[in-house]
């Protein structure tokens, strides 16, 4: 894949995925919506409302305000592909 697309194109796909997630992350969101709806229907009136994110797994603890550099993205991709 790295030989086929430029780092700019790869960065665009990563940015697009952040805006319009697909795959397991999207499935986790759907499950979180259902779980938060169920939890909110059973909470007391003074309780804080649950959000779907409260029920979604967190695999990475990156700071959302940190911009990921192209070098970091490429390093993560290479690691995911077994160092290729």
C-alpha positions in Angstrom: 0.0 0.0 0.0 2.8 2.4 0.9 4.3 2.0 -2.6 1.0 2.7 -4.3 -0.2 6.0 -2.6 1.6 9.2 -1.5 1.8 10.2 2.2 -0.4 13.1 1.3 -3.2 10.8 0.0 -2.7 8.6 3.1 -3.1 11.6 5.4 -6.3 12.6 3.6 -7.8 9.1 4.1 -6.9 9.3 7.8 -8.6 12.7 8.1 -11.6 11.4 6.2 -11.9 8.4 8.5 -11.9 10.7 11.5 -14.8 12.6 10.1 -16.7 9.6 8.8 -15.7 6.5 10.7 -16.3 3.0 9.3 -15.7 -0.5 10.6 -15.5 -1.5 14.2 -15.4 2.0 15.5 -18.7 2.7 13.9 -20.2 -0.5 15.3 -18.9 0.5 18.8 -20.7 3.8 18.4 -24.0 2.1 17.5 -23.7 -0.2 20.5 -22.8 2.9 22.7 -26.0 4.6 21.5 -28.1 1.6 22.5 -26.4 1.2 25.8 -26.7 4.9 26.7 -30.3 4.9 25.8 -31.0 1.9 28.0 -28.9 3.4 30.9 -30.6 6.8 30.6 -34.1 5.2 30.7 -33.2 3.7 34.1 -31.3 6.6 35.7 -32.8 8.9 38.3 -34.0 12.4 37.4 -31.0 13.9 39.2 -28.5 11.6 37.6 -26.1 12.8 34.9 -27.1 11.7 31.4 -24.9 9.0 29.9 -23.3 9.6 26.5 -22.6 6.8 23.9 -18.9 7.4 24.4 -19.3 6.3 28.0 -19.9 2.8 26.8 -17.3 2.7 24.0 -13.9 1.1 24.4 -10.9 3.4 24.4 -7.9 1.7 22.8 -5.6 4.7 22.5 -5.1 7.5 25.0 -3.8 10.1 22.5 -4.5 13.7 23.2 -7.2 14.8 20.6 -5.6 18.2 20.4 -2.2 16.8 19.3 -1.8 16.8 15.6 -0.3 13.5 14.4 2.6 14.1 12.1 3.1 12.3 8.8 6.1 10.6 10.3 4.1 9.3 13.2 1.3 8.1 10.9 3.9 6.3 8.7 5.6 4.7 11.7 2.3 3.4 13.0 1.3 2.1 9.6 4.7 0.3 9.3 4.3 -1.2 12.7 0.8 -2.4 11.9 2.1 -4.0 8.7 4.9 -5.8 10.5 7.7 -3.3 9.9 7.4 -3.2 6.1 
